[in-house]
Amino acid sequence: MTLAQRMSSLGTETAFEVFAKAKALEAQGKDIVHLHIGAPDFDTPQHIVEAGERALRDGWHKYTPAQGLPQLREAVSAEFLRHRGVEVDPSRVLIVPGGKPTMFYAIMMFGEPGTEILYPNPGFPIYESVIRWSGATPVPIELAEESGFSFSADEVLAKVNERTRLLIVNTPANPTGGVVPRAEMDRLVAGLEAHPHVTVLCDEIYSRLLYDGEEHVSILQYPSMHDRAIVLDGWSKTWAMTGWRLGYGLWPSHLVEHAERLQINIASCANAATQIAAIAALEGPQEPVEEMRQAFDARRKVMHAALNALPGFRCALPKGAFYAFPNTSGAGWSSRELQDRLLTEAGVACLSGTSFGAFGEGFMRFSYANSIENIEEGLGRVRSWLEANPR
């Protein structure tokens, strides 16, 4: 059989590849510490689970409107006002099965041959993958260690030209844990006034996972961006609902019908019972969210100290999300070599920085969405392996 040529340009997410290899090794009897996957190790809070169970018993078994249940879109609007201070009409909310559909819909809406899309690098790998698949040219925005893995607004604006269709921003960021400060966002938004043809996709999926008093700055806090910005968020990270597969996009009103049409063609709608559970997540007790955030904070500090104690490693303190992104260049191994050998020889699953783009060479991503005991065990194995394999 002959596949369409475009399939050769579609990338993947290395976290799932490493996860599969780790599971295969475990099936052979090898003990693996999982410090690679971006999924909270906590169970979904019980009141959300119970709401989902009730929904199934109450008959939420059918299709919902493609845009999502009206009561859930209203709950999203209310939550956005509570936590970002921005009023968004529920008609602009599109409920989707996970976080990725919003980025896929946005990139496919604007990307085509002859156009350019700016994206963070190192950054979530699906950005670059889908940009290439759309036919657009991916233009990387380097997130440098010395700037706390934020971007320079001036450098971003210097890359914008008449071919630029979309700019992707991710804060707090995967894989670096970096957070874009308000001053930099101010400069970016002010500079974009000279480029009204550019739409911004802001991935805010980690917006509730911040530490040390860091502030989350949403792109929609700027009135000038309301008609040209898309916000991606969802339930996976904040409420430990990765397997429920539910997210949402906030779209400019003139783009909602296009996003909904993509949804109809690809997914029809999101899961009905999960949408009912999502209302319980937004409107129910928020103490579990804070408890998980505090646990991540404690793990962050343990991981940061342990990484900085490893030979050849140095690690900036992450400001958000649940990832550390140490510079490993002093260890003498390439990022991919470290990823593969730590998995097979040390029994530690982690991800090479190049899994997140070319500018990730010399770095590794470790997830602290795992217990302190497992973090200490895993990084202890990394230390032993490094000491036994000097370069």
BALUM-522271 format. One record per residue (C-alpha): z, x, y; residue in three letters. Coordinates in steps of 0.05 Angstrom, whole numbers, padded with zeros to 5 digits, always signed. Each point is the difference from the previous one (the first is absolute). Last residue first. Layout:
BEGIN
ZXYALA/...
//
This chain:
BEGIN
+00598+00655+00216ARG/+00067-00015-00034PRO/+00000-00043-00064ASN/+00070+00001-00029ALA/+00034-00009+00068GLU/-00049-00055+00017LEU/+00013-00036-00066TRP/+00075+00003+00008SER/-00004-00026+00072ARG/-00047-00057-00020VAL/+00048-00019-00056ARG/+00057-00003+00049GLY/-00045-00042+00045LEU/-00007-00051-00056GLY/+00073-00002-00019GLU/+00024-00006+00072GLU/-00051-00055+00015ILE/+00017-00035-00065ASN/+00074-00001+00016GLU/-00013-00021+00072ILE/-00038-00060-00028SER/-00073-00012+00014ASN/-00042-00023+00059ALA/+00008+00072+00024TYR/-00074+00013-00009SER/-00025+00072+00000PHE/-00066+00018+00032ARG/-00025+00071-00004MET/-00029+00046+00054PHE/-00044+00062+00004GLY/-00064-00041+00002GLU/+00014-00067+00032GLY/-00052+00010+00054PHE/-00053-00014-00053ALA/+00024-00071-00012GLY/+00058-00038-00030PHE/-00007+00023-00072SER/-00008+00068+00033THR/+00076+00001+00012GLY/+00010+00003-00075SER/+00042-00055-00030LEU/+00065+00001-00040CYS/+00017-00014-00073ALA/+00052+00049-00026VAL/+00002+00020-00074GLY/+00003+00075+00015ALA/-00061+00022-00041GLU/-00048-00059+00001THR/+00020-00033+00065LEU/+00019+00062+00039LEU/-00064+00033-00025ARG/-00047-00055+00024ASP/+00030-00012+00068GLN/+00012+00073+00014LEU/-00072+00018-00018GLU/-00025-00057+00044ARG/+00040+00025+00060SER/-00023+00072-00008SER/+00053+00048-00022TRP/+00030+00058+00040GLY/+00069-00029+00010ALA/-00004+00012+00075GLY/-00055-00052+00006SER/+00049-00055-00022THR/+00006-00037+00066ASN/+00043-00060-00017PRO/-00022-00072+00007PHE/+00060-00045-00012ALA/-00012-00074-00014TYR/+00040-00064+00007PHE/-00027-00033+00064ALA/+00027+00029+00065GLY/+00025+00061+00038LYS/-00010+00053-00054PRO/+00038+00065+00012LEU/-00050+00057+00001ALA/-00005+00039-00065CYS/-00007+00074-00016ARG/-00017+00026-00069PHE/-00012+00071-00025GLY/+00063+00002-00043PRO/+00034-00068-00002LEU/+00061-00011+00046ALA/-00041-00038+00051ASN/-00019-00050-00054LEU/+00073-00011-00020ALA/+00022-00013+00072ALA/-00056-00050+00013HIS/+00010-00034-00067MET/+00074-00012+00012VAL/-00012-00024+00071LYS/-00055-00048-00021ARG/+00043-00026-00057ARG/+00054-00022+00050ALA/-00053-00032+00044ASP/-00032-00035-00059PHE/+00068-00030-00017ALA/+00009-00023+00072GLN/-00069-00033-00001ARG/+00017-00035-00066MET/+00064-00028+00029GLU/-00035-00021+00063GLU/-00053-00039-00038VAL/+00054-00030-00046PRO/+00038-00025+00062GLU/-00060-00040+00024GLN/+00022-00067-00029PRO/-00056-00052-00002GLY/-00056-00017+00048GLU/-00049+00057-00012LEU/+00014+00011-00074ALA/+00007-00075-00014ALA/-00068-00010+00032ILE/-00027+00054-00046ALA/+00025-00037-00061ALA/-00043-00060+00020ILE/-00060+00047+00008GLN/+00014+00029-00069THR/-00003-00070-00029ALA/-00070-00010+00028ALA/-00032+00067-00016ASN/-00047+00022+00056ALA/-00066-00033+00014CYS/-00074+00000-00020SER/+00005+00075-00018ALA/-00066+00033+00017ILE/-00049-00050+00030ASN/+00053-00045+00029ILE/+00038+00059+00029GLN/-00063+00028+00032LEU/-00012-00068+00032ARG/+00072-00001+00025GLU/-00009+00068+00033ALA/-00063-00026+00035HIS/+00035-00064+00022GLU/+00059+00039+00027VAL/-00041+00048+00041LEU/-00004-00039+00066HIS/+00075-00014-00003SER/+00017+00074-00003PRO/+00030+00010-00068TRP/+00071+00007-00027LEU/-00007+00021-00073GLY/+00046-00019-00057TYR/+00027+00026-00065GLY/+00016-00023-00070LEU/-00006+00032-00068ARG/+00064-00022-00036TRP/+00002+00068-00035GLY/+00017+00038+00064THR/+00055-00049+00019MET/+00057+00048+00020ALA/+00016-00042+00063TRP/-00021+00050+00053THR/-00051+00038-00042LYS/-00042-00054-00033SER/+00009-00058+00049TRP/-00058+00007+00048GLY/-00030+00033+00061ASP/-00068+00016+00030LEU/-00012-00011+00074VAL/-00070-00010+00029ILE/-00013+00019+00073ALA/-00056-00019+00049ARG/+00020-00067+00031ASP/+00075+00014+00004HIS/-00010+00072+00021MET/+00006-00009+00076SER/+00066-00036-00011PRO/+00032+00063-00029TYR/+00056-00018-00047GLN/-00056-00016-00049LEU/-00008+00074-00017ILE/+00070+00000-00028SER/+00049+00054+00021VAL/+00055+00010-00051HIS/+00059+00037+00030GLU/+00039+00056-00033GLU/+00075-00009+00000GLY/+00013+00054-00052ASP/-00043-00036-00052TYR/-00057-00048-00007LEU/-00022-00045-00057LEU/-00013-00069+00032ARG/-00070+00019+00024SER/-00022+00029-00067TYR/-00061-00046-00008ILE/-00021+00012+00073GLU/-00072+00019-00012ASP/-00033-00007+00069CYS/-00074-00016-00002LEU/-00029+00013+00070VAL/-00067-00028+00025THR/-00045+00044+00043VAL/-00054-00031+00045HIS/+00047-00003+00060PRO/+00000+00076+00006HIS/+00025+00017+00070ALA/+00061-00044-00012GLU/+00012+00042-00062LEU/+00031+00054+00043GLY/+00057-00045+00022ALA/+00013-00021-00072VAL/+00002+00072-00024LEU/+00044+00025+00056ARG/+00051-00056-00011ASP/-00002+00014-00075MET/+00017+00073+00014GLU/+00058-00019+00045ALA/+00025-00051-00050ARG/+00008+00052-00055PRO/-00044-00003-00063VAL/+00044+00007-00061VAL/-00010+00051-00056GLY/+00024-00013-00071GLY/-00057+00045-00023THR/-00036-00037-00055PRO/-00002-00056+00024ASN/+00017-00012+00072ALA/+00048-00040+00042PRO/-00048-00013+00033THR/-00072-00002-00024ASN/-00058-00002+00050VAL/-00072-00015-00019ILE/-00054+00002+00054LEU/-00062-00044-00009LEU/-00071-00004+00026ARG/-00015+00070+00027THR/-00075+00011+00009ARG/+00005+00000+00076GLU/+00051+00056-00002ASN/+00074+00010-00016VAL/+00020+00069-00024LYS/+00029+00021+00067ALA/+00043-00062-00001LEU/+00035+00024-00063VAL/+00012+00069+00029GLU/+00029-00030+00064ASP/+00044-00047-00040ALA/+00029+00059-00038SER/+00020-00024-00069PHE/+00067-00003-00035SER/+00016+00044-00059PHE/+00062+00028+00034GLY/-00045+00035+00050SER/+00008+00068-00034GLU/-00018-00029-00068GLU/-00067-00024+00024ALA/-00032-00068-00009LEU/-00075+00013+00005GLU/-00042-00059+00020ILE/-00057-00002-00050PRO/-00068-00031+00015VAL/-00027-00040-00058PRO/-00075-00015+00007THR/-00017-00072-00015ALA/-00037-00021-00064GLY/+00053-00051-00019SER/+00017+00042-00062TRP/+00016+00060+00044ARG/+00048-00041+00042ILE/+00029-00030-00064VAL/+00020+00068-00028SER/+00023+00029+00067GLU/+00050-00056+00011TYR/+00018-00006-00074ILE/+00031+00070+00002PRO/+00060-00019+00044PHE/+00002+00056+00049GLY/-00003+00075+00009PRO/-00043-00013+00039ASN/+00004-00062+00044PRO/-00064-00041+00009TYR/-00058-00006+00049LEU/-00059-00043-00020ILE/-00071+00019+00018GLU/-00065-00040+00000THR/-00071+00018-00021GLY/+00006-00031-00068PRO/+00049-00059-00001GLU/+00074-00010+00013GLY/+00026-00056+00044PHE/+00015-00059-00046MET/+00004+00044-00062MET/+00055+00041+00033ILE/+00039-00062+00023ALA/-00007-00037-00067TYR/+00021+00062-00040PHE/+00059+00014+00046MET/+00025-00072-00006THR/-00014-00001-00075PRO/+00042+00062-00012LYS/+00068-00028+00019GLY/+00008-00049-00058GLY/-00033-00066-00020PRO/-00017-00026+00070VAL/+00031-00048+00051ILE/-00042-00004+00064LEU/+00039-00011+00064VAL/-00037-00014+00066ARG/+00010-00076-00005SER/+00075+00014-00003PRO/-00003+00018+00075ASP/+00032+00067+00014VAL/+00060+00008+00047GLU/+00021+00073+00004VAL/+00072+00025+00001GLY/-00013+00046-00058ARG/+00055-00021-00048HIS/+00015-00071+00018ARG/-00069-00018+00027LEU/-00034+00028-00062PHE/+00049-00039-00044GLU/-00017-00066+00036ALA/-00075+00012-00009SER/+00010+00018-00073VAL/+00040-00064-00011ALA/-00056-00041+00032GLU/-00050+00032-00046ARG/+00045-00016-00058LEU/+00005-00074+00020GLN/-00075-00004+00009PRO/-00012+00026-00071LEU/-00052+00055+00000GLY/-00067+00012+00034GLN/-00038-00020-00063ALA/+00038-00065-00004PRO/+00042-00002-00064THR/-00027-00005-00070TYR/+00045-00031-00053LYS/+00063+00015-00039HIS/+00055-00015+00050TRP/+00027-00054-00046GLY/+00074-00004+00015ASP/+00018+00043-00060ARG/-00045+00056+00026LEU/+00028-00006+00070ALA/+00071+00000-00027ARG/-00013+00066-00035GLU/-00028+00030+00063GLY/+00059-00023+00041ALA/+00047+00029-00053GLU/-00035+00067+00004VAL/+00007-00001+00076ILE/+00075-00017-00004HIS/+00009+00056-00050GLN/-00025+00057+00044PRO/-00061+00034-00033THR/+00027+00054-00046ASP/+00010+00069+00030PHE/-00042+00060-00020ASP/-00041-00007+00063PRO/-00074+00016-00011ALA/-00040+00057+00029GLY/-00010+00038-00065ILE/+00008+00075-00005HIS/+00072+00020-00013LEU/+00001-00024-00073HIS/+00042+00046-00043VAL/-00034+00008-00067ILE/+00031+00011-00069ASP/-00053+00016-00052LYS/-00002-00042-00064GLY/-00075-00008-00008GLN/+00003-00069+00032ALA/+00035+00035+00058GLU/-00060+00046+00008LEU/-00047-00061+00002ALA/+00045-00033+00052LYS/-00003+00062+00043ALA/-00076+00002-00006LYS/-00005-00073+00021ALA/+00047+00010+00059PHE/-00040+00062+00021VAL/-00063-00042+00002GLU/+00036-00057+00036PHE/+00026+00048+00053ALA/-00069+00030+00006THR/-00027-00061+00036GLU/-00075-00005-00012THR/-00067+00017+00031GLY/-00064-00041+00006LEU/-00061+00042+00018SER/-00030+00003-00069SER/+00004-00076-00006MET/-00049-00006+00058ARG/-00058+00023-00045GLN/+00003-00065-00040ALA/+00013+00014-00073LEU/-00055+00010-00050THR/+00011-00022-00072MET/
//
